[in-house]
């Protein structure tokens, strides 16, 4: 009787050893050098952004989305508010790898990068938005620096805003006090609505 129990125990130990990693849900084919995944989220495309960061194509159903709203604030500043879907902002110090629906938003004004965001809110300084119409864009990136993309286009949203310019001169004039609210003529105005890219 005891030899049967011993044989059964030996089989229980040997089966996982025979199946190897496949029995544990991993495979050598899935891991590259240094344990890095050789088949990360999405598919890298040849297309890049202006800085040369490659697009990472994901299916529309799983793709992150971003919307942007830019509203005037006092002193010629602008409040930027992002709304995201299928996406969460990474904490500082996150590992530099692509994880589905995670990463950073890069904020651009007229195509020039202003900052990287790990939160949905930001305040644009008046000096970044001088008199005239400007395009404020939020684009989503994975933690490895690749751009989330759908159908070969970056996941981004742009809002058009118009600064009157009066707030810049008021802000720099020596007799303007920071406590006094600006008059309505010095308020920047926002127009157009943000539309996420497809």
Buried (B, 14 or more C-beta within 10 A) or exposed (E): EEEEEEEEEEEEEEEEEEEEEEEEEEEEEEBEEEEEEEEBBBEBBEBEBEEEBBBBBBEEEEBBBBBBBBEBBBBBBBBBBBBBEBBEBBEEEBEEBBBBBBBBBBBBBEEEBBBEBEEBEBEBEBEBBEBEEBEBBBBBBBBBBBBBBBEEEBBBBBBBBBBBBBBBEBBEEEEBEEEEEBEEEBBBEBEEEBEBBE
